[in-house]
Amino acid sequence: MAEERVTEVQSPNGSTHTHTTVVTDGERSGGGGGVFLIALLIIVALVIGVWALNKYGGAEANKDNAIANAANQVGDAAQKAGDAAQDAAH
């Protein structure tokens, strides 16, 4: 809320002049609580994101490693079967 105050001053020689002063209560701040709450929510979201990435990202890598190992074992078995077939042919 703003209030306007007008002061009229008369000098000894008879001249008059006015002075206007505007008084305000100051700007209302939004408060630090809202900013703090938003910052807290961002931090919680980041923590959950890092946790999920570590948990599920590691599972994906483990699955990929298991598939690669299984493929290597199938390749080794095929190699042994081929060697056995060659030995049987001779």
C-alpha positions in Angstrom: 0.0 0.0 0.0 1.3 3.4 -0.9 0.6 6.7 0.8 1.3 10.1 -0.7 2.1 13.0 1.6 2.2 16.6 0.2 4.0 19.3 2.3 3.6 23.0 1.5 6.4 25.3 2.7 6.2 29.1 2.7 9.5 31.0 2.7 9.9 34.3 4.6 9.8 36.3 1.3 6.3 34.9 0.6 7.0 32.3 -2.0 5.4 28.9 -1.6 6.5 25.5 -2.8 5.3 22.0 -2.2 7.1 18.8 -1.6 5.6 15.4 -2.3 6.7 12.2 -0.4 5.5 8.8 -1.3 5.5 6.2 1.5 5.2 2.5 0.8 5.2 -0.5 3.1 7.9 -2.1 1.0 7.7 -5.0 -1.4 6.2 -8.2 -0.1 8.6 -11.1 -0.6 7.3 -14.5 -1.7 9.0 -15.9 1.4 12.0 -18.2 1.5 9.7 -21.2 2.2 8.6 -21.6 -1.4 12.1 -21.5 -2.7 13.3 -23.9 -0.1 10.5 -26.3 -0.9 11.3 -26.2 -4.6 15.0 -26.8 -3.9 14.2 -29.7 -1.7 12.0 -31.3 -4.3 14.8 -31.0 -6.9 17.3 -32.6 -4.6 14.9 -35.5 -3.8 14.3 -36.0 -7.5 18.0 -36.1 -8.2 18.6 -38.6 -5.4 15.9 -40.9 -6.7 17.2 -40.6 -10.2 20.8 -41.5 -9.2 19.4 -44.4 -7.1 17.3 -45.8 -10.0 20.2 -45.4 -12.5 22.5 -47.3 -10.2 20.0 -50.0 -9.5 18.6 -50.6 -13.0 21.7 -49.6 -15.0 23.7 -52.3 -13.2 21.0 -54.9 -13.9 21.1 -54.1 -17.6 24.9 -54.5 -17.7 24.7 -57.8 -15.8 22.1 -59.1 -18.3 24.3 -58.1 -21.2 27.3 -59.9 -19.6 25.2 -63.0 -19.1 24.1 -63.0 -22.7 27.6 -62.6 -23.9 28.9 -65.4 -21.7 26.1 -67.7 -22.9 27.0 -66.9 -26.5 30.6 -67.7 -25.8 29.6 -71.0 -24.3 27.5 -71.9 -27.3 30.4 -71.0 -29.6 32.7 -73.2 -27.6 30.3 -76.1 -27.7 29.9 -75.7 -31.5 33.7 -75.7 -31.9 33.9 -78.9 -29.9 31.1 -80.5 -32.0 32.9 -79.5 -35.2 36.2 -80.9 -33.9 34.5 -84.2 -32.9 32.8 -84.4 -36.4 36.2 -84.0 -38.1 37.8 -86.6 -35.9 35.0 -89.0 -36.7 35.4 -88.4 -40.4 39.1 -89.3 -40.3 
